[in-house]
Amino acid sequence: MPEPGKKPVSAFSKKPRSVEVAAGSPAVFEAETEQTGVKVRWQRGGNDISASDKFGLTAEGTRHTLTVRDVGPADQGSYAVIAGSSKVKFDLKVVEAAEKVEPVPSPAPAPAEASGVPGEAPASATELEGGSPSPEGSSSAAPDGPGAPDDPIGLFVTRPQDGEVTMGGSITFSARVAGASLLKPPIVKWFKGKWVDLSSKIGQHLQLHDSYDRASKVYLFELCITDAQATFAGGYRCEVSTKDKFDSCNFNLTVHEAIGPGDLDIRSAFRRTSLAGGGRRISDSSEDSGILDFSSLLKKSFRTQRDSKLEAPAEEDVWEILRQAPASEYERIAFQHGVTDLRGMLKRLKGMKRDERKSTAFQKKLQPAYQVSKGHKIRLTVELADPDAEVKWLKNGQEIQMSGRYIFESNGAKRTLTISQCSLADDAAYQCVVGGEKCSTELFVKEPPVLIMRPLEDQLVMVGQRVEFECEVSEEGAQVKWLKDGVELTREETFKYRFKKDGHRHHLIINEATLEDAGHYALRTSGGQSLAELIVQEKKLEVYQSIADLTVGAKDQAVFKCEVSDENVRGVWLKNGKELVPDSRIKVSHIGRVHKLTIDDVTPADEADYSFVPEGFACNLSAKLHFMEVKIDFVPRQEPPKIHLDCPGRTADTIVVVAGNKLRLDVPISGDPAPTVIWQKTVTQGKKVPAGPAPDAPGDADAGDEWVFDKKLLCETEGRVRVETTKDRSIFTVEGAEKEDEGIYTVTVKNPVGEDQVNLTVKVIDVPDAPAAPKISNVGEDSCTVQWEPPAYDGGQPILGYILERKKKKSYRWMRLNFDLLRELSHEARRMIEGVVYEMRVYAVNAIGMSRPSPASQPFMPVGPPSEPTHLAIEDVSDTTVSLKWRPPEREGAGGLDGYSVEYCQEGSSEWVPALQGLTERTSMLVKDLPTGARLLFRVRAHNVAGPGAPVTTKEPITVQEILQRPRLQLPRHLRQTIQKRVGEPVNLLIPFQGKPRPQVTWTKEGQPLAGEEVSIRNSPTDTILFIRAARRAHSGTYQVTLRIESMEDKATLVLQIVDKPSPPQDIRVTEAWGFNVALEWKPPQDDGNTEIWGYTVQKADQKTMEWFTVLEHYRRTQCVVSELIIGNGYYFRVFSHNMVGPSDKAATTKEPVFIPRPGITYEPPNYKALDFSEAPSFTHPLVNRSVIAGYNATLCCAVRGSPKPKISWFKNGLDLGEDARFRMFSKQGVLTLEIRKPCPFDGGVYVCRATNLQGEAQCECRLEVRVPQ
């Protein structure tokens, strides 16, 4: 069965166990890793253990052993073993020699089924996993670890397996696909049933994930289901396809209802699913219990008997809560349940009165109040005393008309008003009016909970700065509450706090923060809350770059520069403690965070101590200006060249410059004739200086790892590095010094008389390099330990300390954790929120400034262990077993819940023995193989990734001994009456019973033992079931069940009646026919279906149409009179018999039709003289001459009369037009029409219409002129 959540894969296949040893004895801990070559570290109290006289460390293949020799009280404590990202903690307890106990041996790895985690060995020690789990670590429906079988064929390496989950829980199915032979990633689709593609259903309850492990070349695909519902159960399918291959796998998901720990799920004994180890439940009968699936058969009857506490918790009734709550709680309840009009709702609540008077119009009235969630459907139902009465529904006194949202239903005496898609407009008073009576109710439409879409973020500010918290919620203009340290911030505090709404966003603004404003701020909605921390620090000034000592020559420029953290800070420059007044030669500038002091044309009087003092801060930045004196000695002509350098108070020939500053080497020279000046840089190669104390000059022994391999000639006169030479001096300038400018510079002056040479060492100091990403360890509920390494390069100055920052993973705001520099390489960070994912980074600081930030650490989440389980109780006791049950802990923590451990100990002993290896996910357990008669205490712990929580222990010792209990059958009420079932229906009779030890159950029918394979008996320790797959009439009778324990017994009798449809009536005949009536008579059916005949249905059919119409229904007699028949028609009659099952399949029908005769009256028609209406044709309206335009249809009309109807013929210029398709002839009621289609001049002429019949002939003519338009 897959686990409801992900757990990291353990690097250990066998983990060390906590032990108790006697003082002076050795303690041995063993651990086995999954792979060989894994580096294993042993720790005590967070410090690594190395091999010594006290501790022995051995490693053989995958087995690693720690031996503690000559154990003493000082060795007692917590130990840990670390391999990769897995860490397992265990304890060593030392007892006196008199209390010596045997060490608890490390158990052999149990099967995967025993631990509940496929492929993972059980362990009672706490395991903490760090880092992200590998794809093989997915806790899913597929088994993991080395023991997982590979799929020998197809694309799957591991197929998803069947899973079970409780309603409201989560589950993950995983499939692994081999990718070594694939050029492109495979395409994976997940389906539910046959055709439902789950990729279109991704949302709150379903997510799809995929990943790829480059090491094993395996693709991992996961189907994650959260908050499982009953409708999620069923068959699923996973399909994987590549360019030329296809594979699929089916698996099932079973969703169990949440059963209270105090009740027994009877259906669990009859589930079709396999038990641990793949076995099946064997019943008392010889049949395989896996054949029958009783869960669906028992579901309906069991739900009606289940205790109310097993049902899902009903939605809270806001009306009832307000009715019982004191007035001081109204505001809180309104906010929690989304009540927008609290005053109006209280007024409606006060006006509600339950009408207890008996009503003549209503059998069942409306409830005083209803509630429904916004967007859902509500039904208001009443029962009337008169089923035919008219009903009106009113809303706030106005009659409701039927529409798409308001539906009226009538079912017998019930009248229902259905309101679909309820909105806030439906929150009103409703009335049902019948005649002069009415009943009323109030409907409350509850708004959906307001959810947090974007949470608050932690903030770090200085005193006096502006603070603004921002949070986004799901509803626009939603009602929210702001809290500080759990106390609500009210509107009366507007002078300090300002609240602002902007659509979905809500803001809390503090204009000027003070130290008292620090704390945890929360925004609470009806659907959750978001928490953030505000840290307010005293205003401190950070110095990013301090001023440095300068050495300049006469007439040169001296620049002191410093950089501070606040660009708004002003300051004062001092010279030997006195304020320096700017003038034309001395200039002071302030640009952003940089402050500069510039002295032009330096003179010996400028040599002094200079300081910069920021206003409002108790700090002082100092540096010294050294004046370089130039000594010129009088020499005669032909003076050899000489370099004049004098640096008083400093190490000779060494110059220090801050990276980014300007470096100017002003070297006075002399010589006659004027010497040639050559500047050279000695290019050196060596190792980068590690972080630590500043190294000495390159000439020292410490620089022995550097060697000279070249000298670079410097002769550029322009650019960043340039050389300028005048008659008496040579100036070497570097604009913006860099690390590459560091080294030994050689100045050589030559003339014909001689040469002179000086080496100048230039050292460039800078901020340190960024440290490596910090490592996180010892993660607790709100704290963790951060460790880091020094930077690779310290910038040429000793590292003064470190600055640590943290942020939430999804945030972009980093928060500083310390203002005083950290001297150590580790720090314990506190005040974090449990369940929030954080990242850490670190800065290195030296005298020059602060480095760039290090890369962020691996994300981590502070988690704490769960609280103790609740309601631990003893469910059952036998001679060797004890059944326990408990409820989950009230607080699980952000780490979730991995499972429970169960332990027991003898009364008076302190040695707790595990009841199972590993953890169990269930909240009940049967502890087996206990000594009979022993008095034992039991305790249960909850575990998560943070470790075990506090235990809950039974209050009194439990004696392991079964109690004799008299057998007793608990016959349900509905089985005490005659049990009626229809033929073909299944029969399922469940009878609970009590008795210890397990009683013997015997079934008999009519005093004889049950025989035949059609009747099955299933027995369990608490009930017995009689099951018939398809009932037959022969199964009717009296059954007796007997419960026996030794000489005690209990009996119960059940009467089973199998009923079927009746046969048709017999001998139907017509006894008499008169007028419009026919009398019928028949005999009752030969077979009544083993139940009472309820009546008959009589139908008639006309002999002409043979359509059957019902005349009488539910007729109880065997003779009847059929009236209102039609005279002159013949009728057939048939009769059906009815019982509780239904009508008979066939009907008894009359063999001959019954004719209804007419009365004896004969009609004689009168005789009339025949008249001759014949007439020769004559035109009543002749043809008329016409003139038409060519191209337009033309018609010629006339009218003729004659009898018989004359034959009509048309002629043009004597030619018959009957065969010409261009002419159409019409004749209607004597009106004759000739249509000429689009005539042309050729169609002009004389047209004749001739009418002919037997009496004669007539004709008329006209002339047609066709004109061509001009």
Beta strands, then each sheet from edge to edge (+ up, - down):
strand 1: 12-14
strand 2: 19-22
strand 3: 27-33
strand 4: 40-44
strand 5: 47-48
strand 6: 55-60
strand 7: 63-68
strand 8: 77-83
strand 9: 86-95
strand 10: 126-129
strand 11: 156-158
strand 12: 163-166
strand 13: 171-178
strand 14: 187-192
strand 15: 196-197
strand 16: 206-213
strand 17: 218-225
strand 18: 234-241
strand 19: 246-256
strand 20: 362-364
strand 21: 369-373
strand 22: 378-384
strand 23: 392-395
strand 24: 398-399
strand 25: 406-411
strand 26: 414-419
strand 27: 429-434
strand 28: 437-446
strand 29: 452-454
strand 30: 459-462
strand 31: 467-473
strand 32: 481-484
strand 33: 487-488
strand 34: 497-502
strand 35: 505-510
strand 36: 519-525
strand 37: 528-537
strand 38: 543-545
strand 39: 550-553
strand 40: 558-564
strand 41: 571-575
strand 42: 578-579
strand 43: 586-591
strand 44: 594-599
strand 45: 609-614
strand 46: 621-628
strand 47: 642-643
strand 48: 654-658
strand 49: 663-670
strand 50: 676-685
strand 51: 707-714
strand 52: 721-725
strand 53: 729-734
strand 54: 743-751
strand 55: 754-765
strand 56: 775-777
strand 57: 784-787
strand 58: 799-808
strand 59: 815-816
strand 60: 826-829
strand 61: 838-846
strand 62: 870-877
strand 63: 882-887
strand 64: 899-906
strand 65: 913-914
strand 66: 924-927
strand 67: 935-944
strand 68: 947-948
strand 69: 952-953
strand 70: 958-959
strand 71: 965-969
strand 72: 979-982
strand 73: 987-996
strand 74: 1000-1005
strand 75: 1008-1009
strand 76: 1015-1019
strand 77: 1023-1028
strand 78: 1037-1045
strand 79: 1048-1059
strand 80: 1066-1074
strand 81: 1077-1083
strand 82: 1093-1102
strand 83: 1108-1115
strand 84: 1119-1122
strand 85: 1130-1139
strand 86: 1148-1149
strand 87: 1154-1155
strand 88: 1175-1181
strand 89: 1186-1189
strand 90: 1194-1203
strand 91: 1207-1212
strand 92: 1215-1216
strand 93: 1223-1228
strand 94: 1231-1236
strand 95: 1245-1253
strand 96: 1256-1267
sheet 1: 1+ 3- 7+ 6-
sheet 2: 2+ 9+ 8- 4+ 5-
sheet 3: 2+ 9+ 10-
sheet 4: 11+ 13- 17+ 16-
sheet 5: 12+ 19+ 18- 14+ 15-
sheet 6: 20+ 22- 26+ 25-
sheet 7: 21+ 28+ 27- 23+ 24-
sheet 8: 29+ 31- 35+ 34-
sheet 9: 30+ 37+ 36- 32+ 33-
sheet 10: 38+ 40- 44+ 43-
sheet 11: 39+ 46+ 45- 41+ 42-
sheet 12: 47+ 49- 53+ 52-
sheet 13: 48+ 55+ 54- 50+ 51-
sheet 14: 56+ 57- 60+
sheet 15: 59+ 58- 61+
sheet 16: 62+ 63- 66+
sheet 17: 65+ 64- 67+ 68-
sheet 18: 65+ 64- 67+ 69-
sheet 19: 65+ 64- 67+ 70-
sheet 20: 71+ 73- 77+ 76-
sheet 21: 72+ 79+ 78- 74+ 75-
sheet 22: 80+ 81- 84+
sheet 23: 83+ 82- 85+ 86-
sheet 24: 83+ 82- 85+ 87-
sheet 25: 88+ 90- 94+ 93-
sheet 26: 89+ 96+ 95- 91+ 92-
end
